[in-house]
């Protein structure tokens, strides 16, 4: 209902007011202040009242947005515990070398970014000098998520520190010779320096949240106390547009991750122009983070603004700053004082008067030079406040100028992200501004020189002393190998070798049963990290709830509704299962943190993440790439796999292509096992390769992707001598004769190669071909089409080197003269990966196109992959060779209703 003027009733109208007269007096006071002292004064009083109430612990909703001023006033800034002048010199050298490195590389056309680090230099330097902990004290240190485009500045600091040479700087973005530097943070390319790949925007902030959360997980489970580790994520304000950037803000707040700080470089620019041309990105982000429960610290203006704010007795300046859009702030950076006076100090008489009282130099100082993110005391105060705040994560919104100190040609220009070099004159201007001892004669042949004060200079000694006090160099990644994990008991894997007898079992359940047994291991069982996105019951994992517990930093503060049941929902502070809710992206971020814990914390963990196969690679392939780049290890399990095994769900659940996407990731070993014993053999070998003793030439920095099925089927016993074929990707499961079929010696013959659940259709087709058409068929299990292809590609590469190497697929099929028919529950593109290396007559069947809702049998008939379709395809292949008549193909087609 509404009142006569159409005003909706207040939420407070639902609550009893025990003293309406007192309430009216408070409202009248607000009206009186507005009328006699102005709305600004009324707003100020209400804000101070709310702040006082919050400080007093009253349970009031927080303001989502504060004035466009610094959170920490100058008077409250702590003194920097160090030599500020020395840090200014160090930062100047790093600014110079970052710009020089990119400019020198531009002659090779390799690109690079200058303007980002120029804006963020003090955000990094202050952290390196005072806050970022290295790994030499506790083996973990802090985790730094560096903004990708700022990498030249990190390289410049490593150069000053003696960790990189001038030759390496000259090979920025030129890695093929083996001595170069990757463009962005890439652990796979520079594994001793970078820990976290961040340039796929949005994944850095998401990963940082789950890394901070995983740190708590390790501590609470008693694996390792990493409570001193702090996660710092450096982000761009434009990057916050990515949905992943803010996807887990509520999780960080909900779990009180005060071991996490976001530092958002608010230079108001993205790649093409302003982040919020007609709005204010800082205010938008403040509201978003405050609404999610974060502590927000704004560091917007430098000390030069203090005088202006003191003169703003009626709030005109604060109001004007709040209303000016970001694109106009950017324009002020490039205009003279007269323009700023005419366009900013206008309208309000008090504002006009304020502008008249300021000199041109003061206006330029404030509007073009004085930003909170460019003054180390402001940044230092913000970082100290972030570490002091407990109970919630902190975001620091630091305002900067993109291209700061690079000259008028760069600062705040829309195109500066694409600008790759400075001219000699621009470098000389930068030298003078930074007061660097670089002579004109050092610019030999127009080439900008690198600058270094000397390895025994006061600057370098200071830098190294600060880093030693903080636990060694940063960023840094541990590269020494850890001891191999003890092997699980052989009987754990052998339990699947005898098959299931008359009972049926889905391969999903086979994996879950295997994982349960492995997690019972007394030595390595605690290192398993089960991850599920709110689908544990779908995958038959609910029995793990009471035994392992679901991780929750609060434990279980309620009585679960199913407490009286055997498999009740149990949460615990030391719970082992990470049940992330409906978020594949969050689950993958969890997986990445666990998969790289061996390097981040020196603690080997074995994550397995089980998910609907349709919702893994299709949704989060970018994170799978991040996982590979971060050298993560573990098992991704695509459950309810295939295009036809999940009955009734329809095309949005029908995965016919995840192995195609997985094949594009060089770090992913993709398997499509058909039987329980294959699952066990692959997991066993994966544990050996990733966590045990690798064979010569093997890369242990890989992860496994297994597709498993929800279709219960009889699980056969493991044939003799197939372990090598299971791991390499192909072996003969049986022949027509070993299957007990009567096939004359002169009968036509075919080879049916299949993977995953498709092998059951092939086995049915094998019997039909023999009993109904007099054709012998051998059935092969292709556990990994992708590994067969990679092996063949390596053989091709060996030939180019002059080495003779036969692809394994040819070795396995050696001596076979009959045609080959490949069958899969995926697109034909999956088995066709190996087609060019199969010397026999080769064709394939697969489930191409969109899925559909129906029974399994109807779906397989629709795609032409059921046993009857296999029979007709095999007969057609033999007919083309003249080994059966064309009439037989027509007869079969009619018989089976095809």
N, C-alpha and C positions, 0 to 999 in steps of 0.2 A: 504493500500500500504506500501511497505518497500523500503528503500534506497538500493543502489547496494550491500552493505555488509550484507543485511538482517536485519538491525536494525529497529525496529518498531518506528514510530514517537512518540514523547512525547505528553502527554496530553496538555502541555503548547503550543505545536505547533498550537493548535486550537485558541489561543488567540493572538491578535495583539501585537507585540513587538515594542514599540515606539522608543526604542533606542538600536538596536542590538549591537552597538559598546560597550556600557556600559555593556551589558550582557556578551559579549565575554571577557571583562576585568575581570569580577568577576570569570568566569570559568578559565581564565588563572591564576588568583591568587591562586585558589585552586590547580591547577596543579603545580604551583611553590612551594607552601608549601609542597606538597607531595614529590616533587623531592628533595628539599633541607633540609627539617626538618623531613621527614618521614610521612607515612600515618597516624600514630597515632596523630601527631600534627594537620594534616588537619582535621581529624575526630573530635578532641577536639575543634578546632576553629568553625567548623560548628555546633557542638552541643551547644556551648556557644552562638553562634549567634542565633540559634533557640530558646534557652532559653530566651535570651534577647528580642527577638521578641514577644515571648509569654507573658513575663512580661510587655511589652509595649502595649499589647492588640491587636497586629496584628492578623488578622484572618488567621492563618496558621495551617495546619494539625499538630497534635502533634506526636512526636516520640512514637512509640509503645513499644520500648524497650530502657532501659538505661543501663549503665555499671553495672557490678555485684558488686556494692558497696552500701553503705547506702545512703538513700535519704537525711537524716539530718546529716551533719558533726558534729563531736564532739564539735567543737567550737560554734555551734549554739544550742546545747542542753540546755534547761532551767534547772535550779537547781530544785531538788525535794523539794517540800514544806512539809517536814516531817523529821522524824528521820530515816535515811537510815540504821543505824546499828540495830535499833529496828526492822525494817521491815525485815532485813536479818535474825534475830533470829526467828521471827514469821514464815517466809517462811521455815526455817530449821525444825521447829517443824511440820509444815504441810507436808513437804516432808516425814519426818520420819513416822508420823502416817498413811499417805496414804499407804506407803509400808508395815507397820506393819499390818494394817487392812487386806490387801489382803493376806499377808503371813499367818497370823493366820487363816484366813478363808480357806486357801488351804488344811488344814488338814481334812476339811469336804468335799473336792472335789468340791466346788462350783465355783471355778475359780475366775477370776478378772483380772484387767489390772493395771500394775504398771508403765510401761515405758512411757505412754502418758502424765500423769500428771508430771512425772519427767522432761520431755522436756518442758512443758508449764507452770511450776509453776509460774515463774515471770510474764507471760502474765496475769494470773488470779490475783496474789497477788497485782500487781501494780494497777490493776483496782479496786479491793476491797478496797485498802488503799486510793485511790485518786479520782476515777472516777465514779464508779457504784452507782447510786442514789437509795436509798431505798424508800419504799412506805409511810413512816410516815410523809412526808412533804406535798405532794399533792395527795396521794392516788394512784399514778401511778408509780412513780419512773422510772427507766430504765428497759428495758426488756433484759434479759440475756439468750442467747441460748448457753448453755454449751455443749462442745464436750462430747459426751456420755461416751467415754472411760476414760475421766478425772474425772469422778464422785468421785473416792476415795479421791481426793484432796479437793473437795468441802465439802465432809463429814468431812475430817480432820479439815478443818477450822471451820466448825460448831461445832465440838467437842471442839476446843480450845476456841471458843466463848461461850461455855456453852449451846449451842442449842441441842447438842447430847451427850448422855452418853457413857461411855466405854462399857456398856452392849449392846447398840445399834450398836456400831462399831463391836462388836463381833458377831452380827447377820447380817452382810453384806451378801446380797444374800440369807438370810434365813428368809423369811417373814411369814411363815405359823403360827408362834406362836403369831403374832400380834405386835411384837416389833422390827422387822427387818428393814433393809434398802434395797430398790430395787437396782438392779445391775446398772441401768442407770437412767437418769432423767425421772421419771414416776409420773406425777401429780396424777394419780388415786391411786397410791400406797403410795405416801408421799405428800399429797395435801397441807400441810402447808409450804413446802419447794420449791418443783419444780413447775415451771409454764409451761415449754415447753418440751415435749418429743422430743429428738433429735437423738436417736441412730439409727433410720432407715435412713441411710446416704443419704444425698441430700435433705431431707425434711426440715432440719434445716435452711440451707441458703435460700431456697425458701420461707419458712414461715417467716423468719426474714424480707425479703424484703416486703412481703405483710403486715406484722405487722407494719412496719414503714410507709407504705402507708396508712394503716387503721388508724394509729394515726393522720395523716394529715386529713383524711376523718372526723374523730370525731371532730377535731378542726374546720375545714372549715364549717362543718354543724352546728356548735354551740351546739353540744351535750356536749362536755367537752373540755376545753383547755388543751391539752397534749403536747403543743409545747416544754416543757422542757424535755420530755421523749426522751431518746436516746436508740436505739436498737443496742446491741452488739452481734454479732454472732461469736462464736469460732469454727473454722473448721480445719480439717486436710487437708494437701495438697493432700493426696490420695483420700479424700472424694470429691475433686473437679472433679474427673472423672465421678461422677454421673451426668447424664444430667440435673437433677432437680437443681443441685447446681448452674448452670450458666444460667438456663432457663429464668430468669427474670432480668438479669443484665441490659439490655437495659431499662426496665421499671423503675428501680431505678434511672438510669441516666436521662432518659427522664423527670421524674417528680421531679428531683432535690432533692432527698431524702438525704439531708445532716444530717438527724437525724438517720443515719444508718452507722455502721462501721463493716466491716468484719475483723476479726483477724485470719489469716490463719497460723497455726503452721507448718512451713516448716521444718520438721525434715528429709525430703527427703525419708522417709520410709512409706510403707503401711504394710499390715498384713503379706505378704509373702516375701517382698524384697523392693528394691528401687522403688520410685514412677516413676521416669524417669531415668532408669539405664543409658541409652546412651545419655541423653539430660539433660536439666536444667528446672526443674518444676517452679522455681521462675521466670525465664525469660518468660516462656510460659504463666504463670498466669499474669504477668505484661502486656504482650501484649494483652491478652484477656480482662483484665479489662480496660486498657487504651483505647482499641478499642471500648469498650462499653461506654466510657465516664466517668469512675470512676477516682477519685483521688487516686494515688498509692503511698504508703510510704513503702520503703524497709528498714528493720532493719536486716542486715545480719551479720555484723561483730562487735566484741567487741572492746574495747579501745586498746587492744594489737596490733591490726592491724594498728593503726594510724602511728606508726613508719615505718612499711613496705611501706605504701602508700606514705609517705613523701620521702622515698628513691627511689621510682619508677618514676624517672624523664623522662623516655622515654616510659612509658606505657606498658612495658613488663609484669609486674605483673598483671595489669588489664586485658590484653589480655589473659594471661595464665589462670586466674580465670574464664574468660568467656568461655574458650574452654574446661575446664576439666568437664567431665560429672558427674552427681550427684553420681553415684555408686562409682566413684573414690574418691570423697570427703568423702563418707562414709568409704571407705577403709583407708584413711589417719587417720581417727579417731582411728583406731585399730593398727596402725603400729608405729615403732620407728622413731626417727628423721632422721636416716640414710636413711630409706626407702623414707621418704618425700623429703629429699634432692636430692636423686637420681631420683625420679619419677616426682616431681613437679618442682624443680629448675633445669631444664635441657633444652637442645636445644638452646634457645636464649642465647648468651654470656652474655648479661646484666642480665638475670635471674640467670645464673650460678654464676655470681659475687655477686649478691644479696644474694643468698643462702649461699655463703662462709662467708659473713659478719655477719651471724646470728648464735647465739649459739644454741645448741640442746634444751636448756630450752626454748628459745624464739620460736623456731619452734613448740615445743609441746604446748606451751601456746597458740599460734595463731591457730594451726590447730585442737586442741582437746578441748580447754577450752573456747576460746573467740568467742562467738556467740552473735549476737544482741539480740536474744530472751532470753538470760540468764543474761543480764545486765539490772538492773532496770532503770538506767538512759536512756538507749536506748529505752526501752519500754515506759517509761514516756514521752519522747520526741515525740515518734510516736503517742501516745494517745492524747497528747496536740495538735499536728498538725492536727489530725483527727477532733477534736472538733472545731478547729479554721477554718477549711476549709468550705466554704459556697458555695452552689449552686450545689453540687454533692456529692454522697456517697463516702466514703473512704474505701479502702482495705489496710490493713497492712500485709505485707509479712515478717514474722519474722522467721529467720533461727535459728534452735535449733538442739540439738542432742537428739535423742530418747533414753531414759534410762539415761539421764544426772544425775550425782551424785550417781547412783546406783552401780558403780564399773565396772571394766573391763569386767565382765561377762555379762553385760547388754548393755552398751553404744554402739549404732550403730550396734548391732548384728541383723541379719535378723530375727532370731527367737524370738526377745524380746517381741513381742506382745503376744506370747503364753506362755511366762515365768511368772509363778504365784507367785514365792517366792524367797526370798534371804536366804542364809545360815546365821548362827550366825556370822561367821567370816566376811561375806559381810556386815552384819548390823553394826558390830563393826568398819569396815573400813568407812562406811557411817557416823557413829557417829563422828568419828575423823575428817572426812572431813568437816562436818557441825558444828563441835565444840559444840556438845550437851552434857549437864551434865548428861549422863546416864552411870551408873557404870556397870562393868562386872557382878557384883552380881545381877543386876536387871534381868538378863537373867535366870530366874528360870526354871529348867527342860528343858532347851533348847528353852523356849518360849520367843519370842521377846516381850519386854514390850511396852506399849503405853507410850508416853512422854507428860507431861504437866507441865508447869512452875508454876502452881498454879492459882486459880481463882482470886486472888488479886495481881498477879505478874505484874510487869511493862509491860510485853508483852501483857497480856490480857487486862489490862487497856488501853493501847495504841490502840489495835485493836478495842475495844469497843468505845473509844473516836472518832476514825476515822469514824467508822460506824455511830455513832450518828450524827456527822457533815454532813454526806452524806445522812441522812434520814432514818437510821435504818438498820436492817439486810438485807442481800441479799446473794443469791436469797431468795425470800419469795413470797408466794402466799396467797392472802386474802381468808379466808375460811368462814368468817361470812356471814350468809344469808342476801340478800338484801330484801327490802320490795317487796311484791308481786305486779306485775303490775295490774292496774285496769282491770277488765273484760270488754271486748268489749260488746256492746249492744246485747242483746239476739236476737233482730230482724235481726241482720246481718247474723246470722247462720240460723234463722228460715225462711229466705227468700227462702231457697232451699227446704223446707219441702213440699211445695205444688206441686213440680214438674214443668215441662216445658210445660205441656199441649200438644198441637199439634206440638210445635216447637221441633226441635232436637238440642242437645247441647253436645259437647264433654266434658268429665270430665276435660280435660286440661283447657278449657274455664271456667268451673265451678270454678276451683281453682283460676284462674286469676281474675275472677269477685269477688270472696270472698276476695282475697288479696287486690284488689283495695278498697273495702269497709272498710277493716280493717285498711288500711293505711290512710283513711280519719278520723279515730278516733282522737279526739282533744288531748287526753292524751298520748296514746301509739303509734299512727300512725307514728310519727317521728322516732320511734325506729325500725321500719322494715327496713331491708337492702335487697333489691331485687338484686340478682346476676344472670347474664346471660352470657354465653360464645358466644356472637355474634349470638344469635338465637332468639332474642326477637320477631321478626316478625313471625317466625315459630310458636311461642307459643301464638300469639295474644296479645303481650304486648306492641306493639308500641304506643298504646294510653297513656302509662305512660310517654313517652318521654317528651312531652311538659308540663305535669302537675308536674312530680316529678323531671325531669332533670337527665341527665347522669353526674355522678361525673367527673370533670376534674379540677385539680389544676390551670389550666390556664384559666378556663372558656371557652368561645367560641370566638375564635379569627378570625372567618371567618363567612361568610353568608352561611348557609346550603342550598344545592341545592333545598330542598323541603320546604323552609321557607314559601311559599305561601299556603302550605297545612295545614290542621287542626292538623295532627299528625306528625309535623315536628321533625327533629332530633335536640334536644336541649341539649347542654352541659352547665354545670354551676359549679362554684366553690363549691356551696352548694348542688349540685345534689345528689339525694338519690340513684339512680340506679348505680350499679357497672357493667358496660358492659365491660368485660375483653378481648374481641376479642376471637380468636380461641385458647383457652387454658383452658382445663378442670383442669389441675394441678394448674394454677394460680387462677381459680375461686374457687377451693377447699381451697387454701391457704387464699383467701379472706374470705371464709366462716368460716374457723377455727379462724381467728382473730376476726371476729364479734361474733362468737358463744361463745368465752371465754372472751369477753370484760367485762362481769360481774365480773370476777375475776381479770383480768389484770388492769382494770381502774375503777372498781366499777360502771360501767354503763351497764345496761342490754340492749342488742340489740337482735332483732329477725330476724336473717337472713333466707332468703329462696333462695335456689339456684336451678334453673330449667334448665334441660339439657335433651338432648336425652338420654333415659335410657340406651341405649347400650354403651354410651360413659362416663358413670359415674363410676359405681362400677368396670367395667371391666378394665378401665384405671387407676383409682385413688383409688382403694380399700385400698392401703397402707395409703393414706391420710385420708380415712374414719376411719381407725384404729387409726391414730394419733388424729383425732377429738375426738374419744371416750376416748383415753388415756388422753387427755387434758380437759376432762369433758365439752366438748362443747355442746351447745344446739341450736336447730333450725330445719328447715324443708328442707330436700333434696327432690326435686320433679323430679322423673324420667318420663319425658314426652315422647310422641309418643311411649308408652310402648308396650310390648308384641311382639311376634314373627310374628304375621300376620296382625297387624293393620296399619302398615306403608306401603302403597301400592307402589310397584315398586322399592323400594330402594335396596332390596337384602340382602344377608346374613350379610354384614358388618354393617347394620343398624338394623337387626332383633334381638331384645333382647328377649331371651327365658330363661335367667339364672340369671339376676341381683338379684332376691329375694333369689336365692341359695347363692350367694356370701354375700348378706346382712345378711343372717341368721347366718353367721359365726361371726358377730360382736356383742358382748354382749350388746353394748350400743345402737344399732340400733333397733328401733321399726318399723317393716316393714309392710306396709299396701298396699293392692291391691283393692281399692274401686271400686265398680261397678257403683254407682250412685252419682249424685251431692250432695244429702243430706248426703250420707256417707262421702264424702269429708269434708263437713262442720262439721259434728259431730266429725270426727277424729281431724281436726284442732282445734276445740273448746277444746276438751279434751287435746290435746297436749299443748295448751297455758296454760291450768290449771295446768297440771303436771309439765311443765318445768318452768313456770314463775308465777304461782299462788300458791294456797294451795294444797300441795300434801296429798294424803291419807296415813294413817298409813302403814308403810312398803314399800311405794313407793320410788323409786329412781328418783330424779328430774334431775340427771346428765345423761340425755339420749338425743338422737336426733331421729327425725322421717324421715322415707323414705316412700314416697307415690308414687305409680305408677299411672299415669293418661294417658288418651288416646286421640288421635286426631280424633277419629271416631264419628261424630255427631249421637246421638241416642236420642230417646224420653226419657226424664227423668221422672220417675214415682214419685208420691207423697210418702212421708215417711209413712210407716205403723206405727200403734200405738205400743208403748212399745218395740222398737228395739234398743234404745240407748246403753244399756248395751251390747247387742250382737255385735253391730258395733264396740265398743271399744275393747271388749274381743276377737272378731275375727269370730263370727259365729251367724247367726240367720236365722229363716225361713222367707223368703220373701213372699211366698204365698203357698197355697195348690192348688191342681187341682180344688177343689170346689170354693175357693175364686177367682180363675182366671176365673170363669164362665164356666168351662168345665163340661160336663155331664159324670160322671164316676159311674158305678154301684158299690154298696157297696162291692160286692164280687169280683170286678175286681182286677187283679194283680196290685201291687203298687211298685213304686221305688222312691228313694230320689236323686235328682240331686243337688249336691253341686258345686258351681262355684264361681269364683272370677273375678273381673275386667270386661273386655269386654266380657268374656266368658259367663257371665250370660245371655246375649242376645241370644246366641245360645241355651242355656239351656231352656230359655223361649219358643223359637220356637219349640224345641224338646218336651217340655211339651205338647204343643198343638197337635203336630203330633202324639205323643204316645196315646193321648186320642182319637182324631178324626179318626186316621187311624188304630190303633191297640188295642183300648179298654183298655189301660193301664193308670192308674192314676199316676201322678208324682207330687211331691212337689219340689219346687225350694228353695234352700238355698243360701244365700250370705256369702261366707267365706272372710271377709274383711282382715283377717290376718292368714294365715297358720302358720306363724312363731310364733306369739303370742300364738296360740292354743298349739303349741308344747312346748313352754317354760312353759306355765301353767301346761301342763301334766308332764313335767320333774320335776317341783317343787312338784307336787303331789307325784311323785315317790320318790323324796328325803324325803318328809315328812313321807312316809311309813317307810323308813329306820330309821327315828327318833322315830318311834312308834306312829305317828299321822295319823289319818284317813282323807284323803283329796281326793275328787273326781275331776278328770280333768274336766274343763269346757266343753270340747267337748263331754264328756259322759253325762254331765248334760243336754246339749242342745238337744242331740239325745235320751234322756231317753224316753222309751216307743215306740220308732220306731222299728218295726219288719221287715220292708222291706229292701232290699239291698240298698247300697249307691254307687253312681257313681260320682266321683269327676272330674271336667273338668276345665282346665286352658289354657291360651295362653302361658304358660311357660312349661318348662320341667316337666315331670310327677314327678320328684323328689320334686317339690314344694308342691303339695298336698299330696304326699306320706310321708311328714314329720309327719303327724298325724295318719298314717295307724295303728300303733300298739295300739293306744288307742281307735280306733273305734271298738265297739263290734259287729256291724252289718257286714254283708258280704260287703267287700269294694274293689273297683277297681277304676282305674283312667284313664283319657285320657289327653294327653299333647302334646306340640309341641317340640319333641326331634329332635336333628340333626341340621344341618345348615339351615338358612333361604334361601329364594329364591325370585327372582323378579317376581311378578305376581299380579293379582287382589287379594283382600281380600278373596273372595269366593274360588278362585282357590288355594290359599295358605292354607286355612283351610281344603279344601278337601284333599290336599296333605298330611297334617299332621294328618288327621283323627280326627279333632275336631269340624267340622261343625255340624249343627243340625242333618243332616241325619246320620252322624257317631255316634252321641250321641244316636240316636234312636236305631241303630243296636246294639251298645254296651249294652244299657239297656236291650233290648230284649234278647241278648245272656246271660246276667247275670241272667235274670229271667228264661231262658231256662235251665240253669245249675241247678236251684233250682226246676225245674219241674213245674213252674207256667205258662209258655207259651211253645208252641211246638217248636222243633228245625226247623220245616218247616217254621214257621213264621220268624225266623231269616234269613233263606235262601231266603225267599220271599222278605224280606225287603232289603237285600243286593242287590238283582237283581233289585229291583224296583228303588233304589237310585243310581244304577250304581257303587256300591262299590265292 
